[in-house]
Amino acid sequence: MPPADKERTMAWGTGASWRRDTRPGVLVIMFGLAVVGFGALWAMILLLPSLISLDHTLSSAIRSLAQPTLDSIAVAFTTFGGFAIMASLTVGVCAWLLWRGLRPEAALFAGTMTLGPALGELVKALAGRERPPIEFARIVPPTNLSFPSGHALAAFLFFGTLVFLLFTVDETLSLRKKAFVSAVCVLIAVAISMSRVYLGVHYLADVVGGWLLGGAVMTFTVGLYVSVTSGRTSGR
């Protein structure tokens, strides 16, 4: 084996030991909880005026934190979480995984980042929730609908899948370092998501909806990944 290939293999293993220990029931439960939670939130937004009022109040409280420094930070995070950068990063991560010889992991990442946003756009059309009034916006507001937040959904999927792969196939970082990287990923995903509320282009429930839909999509794609790769492992 060439030194470069050997180094790549040592750095990123197959994750076989992790897959042998996986309990599929856990993924099924997580998927069910995410789907039920998302469906319940969607129904409450449509049917419960009291929840809509609370959503507007909380969103207004977040917008009231406005100040020039926070404006700049929020714009930076919302730009980072936009389609162009997220798509470019996804292509980069998939290319890197393929270079490492991790084809199932590349397929997982690409599939998750494709399925999630596609479902998000479908739900937007079905839910038909309008965005906050244009006078609330601190940036040029998007023209599409509001629920769920595409930024929150994409951030959850991108950084969530990244963390999953970090714990699944990386064999070099200590648990403490993995926990640190995971915490950074969570903070970035939350910052991207909340920037949308702060900038006045989403309600808080849109962000929560994006996270819940992201949880459903990710548990589904991870479940497929575990099923396929466990089969390969057991067949060897």
N, C-alpha and C positions, 0 to 999 in steps of 0.2 A: 504494500500500500504506500503511495507517495506520502512524504512527510506532511504536506498540506492537508491531504485527505484524512490522514491519521489524526492530525490536530483537530480538524473539524469534528471527527467522530468522537474524540475524547471530550470535546467541549459540549457537544449536544448529542446525547444518547437517543435511543429509540423510545425511551419512556415505557419499555415493556413491563418493568416491575410495577410501575404505577398502574398500568392498565389491568394487570392481573388482580390488583387489589380493589379495583373500582366496584362499587355497588350500584348497579343500574337503577335500583329503586330510588336512590337518592336523587338522581337526575330526573326521574319521572315525577317525584314529589316537587322538586324545584320548578320544573316546567309547569306542573299543574297550578302551583301557587302563583307563579308569574302570570299565567293566563287568566286565572280567576281574579287576581288583583287588577290586572289591566281591564278586564271586562267590567268589573265592578266600578272602577273609576270612570270608565267611559259612560256607563249607564247613569251614574250619579251626576256627571256633568250635564247629561241630557235631561234628567228628570228631577233633580233636587235643586231648587233655587237657592236654598240655604247654603249648599256647598259652593255654588257659583259665587255667592256673595262672599263667603270666606276666602275663596280662591282670589277674588278681586282684591280683598282687603290685604291679604298676605303679599300679593304681588305688588300692591301699592306701597307697602312698607319696605319692600326690597328696593323699589325705585326711589324711595325717599332718601336713601343713603347717598344719593348722587353728590359727587364732587369731582373736580377736574382730574385728579390723580386716578381715582377709581374709574372714571370714564375711559382714560387711556388704557388702563389694565384690562377693562372689560372688552374694549374693542380689539385689543391684541388677542385675547383668548377666543373671542367669537370669530375672529379671522382665522386663527389657528384651527378651529373646529369646523371651518367651512368645507364645502365639497372639494374644492381644488386641492387644498392641502391634505385633507383626509384621504382622498383618492390617490394622491401621489405617494403618501406614506404607506398606504395599503399595497400599492404596486411594489414599493421598495422592500417592504417586509416580506412579501411573497417571493420576490426575486432572491432575497437573502436566504430564505428558507429552502428554496430550490437549490441554491448554490451549496447549501449545507447537506443536500441530499434528503431533505425532509419533505417529501412530496405530500404525504397525507396532511401534514401540518400546514403546508402552503394551501392545500385545497380547503382545509378548515377555515383558514383566515379569509381566503378569497370568497368562499361560499357565505360565510357569516356576514361579511361586509357588503355582499351583493343582495342577499335575501332580506336583511334587516331594513335597509333604506327603501327597498321596493315595497315591502309590507307597510312601512311607514307612510309612503305616499298613498297607498291604497286606503289605509285607515283615515288619512286626512280627508280624502274625497268622501268617504262614507260618513265620517263624523260631522263634517261641514262646519266646524267651529271657526268663527272669525277671529282674527288677531285683535290684540288690544287697539283702542283708538289711535289713529295715526299721530295725534298730538302727544302721546306718551313716548313715542320712539325717539331715541337719541342717535339712531342711524337710519339710513334709508330702509324702510321696512320691506320684507319680502312680499311678493304678490300672492303667494299660495296660502293655504289655510294653516290653522294653528295647532291642532291636536292630532298626533303627539309632536313634540319638538324633534325635528330632524337632527339638530346639533346634539341634543341630549342622547338620542338613540345611537347616533354614530360614535359619539365619545364613549358610551357604555360598551358598545360592541368592540371598538378598536382596542381600548385599554383593558377591557375585561378579557378578551381573547389573548392579548399580549401577556397578561398575568397568568392566565391558564397555561399557556405554553411555557412560560418561565418555570412554573412549578412542575410541569409535565416532563419536559425533555432536557432542561439544563442540568448539567451534572458538575458544574464548576463553582457556582456561587453558594455561599453558606446560606442557611435558613434565615439568618439575620439580614444578610444583604438582599435576599429575595423579598423579605418583608419590607425593607426600606424602599426598594424599587416599586413594590406593589402599592405602598402608601403614596408615593409620588404620582403613580398612575391614577390612583383614586382621586387625589387632590386636583390633578389636571382635568380629569373628566368632570368633576363637580364644578370647577371653575368655568369650564366651557359651557356647561349646562346652565348655571346660574347667571352667567353673563347675558343670556338671552332674556331673562326676566328683568335684570337690572337695566338693560338697554331698552326695555319697553316693547319688545317684539314678540313676547310670549307671556302667558300666564304661568304661575307656578305649577298648576295641574298638568300643563302641557309637558313640562320637564319630567314630572313624576311619571306621566304616561310613557314618555320616551324611555325612561329607565325600566319600567315594567315590561314594555314590549321588547326592549333589549334583552332583559332577563329570559323571556320566553324564547326568543330567537336563539340566544346563545346556548341555553340548555338543550334545545332541539339539535343544533348543529354539533355541539359537543357530544351529545348522545350518539349521533350518527358516527362521529369520528371514533368514539370509544368502541362502538359496535364493530366497525370495520377493522380497526387496528388490533383489537383483542382477538378477532378471528384469525388475523394473520399470525399473531403471536402464538396462539394455541395450536396453529397448524404446523408450526415448525418442529 
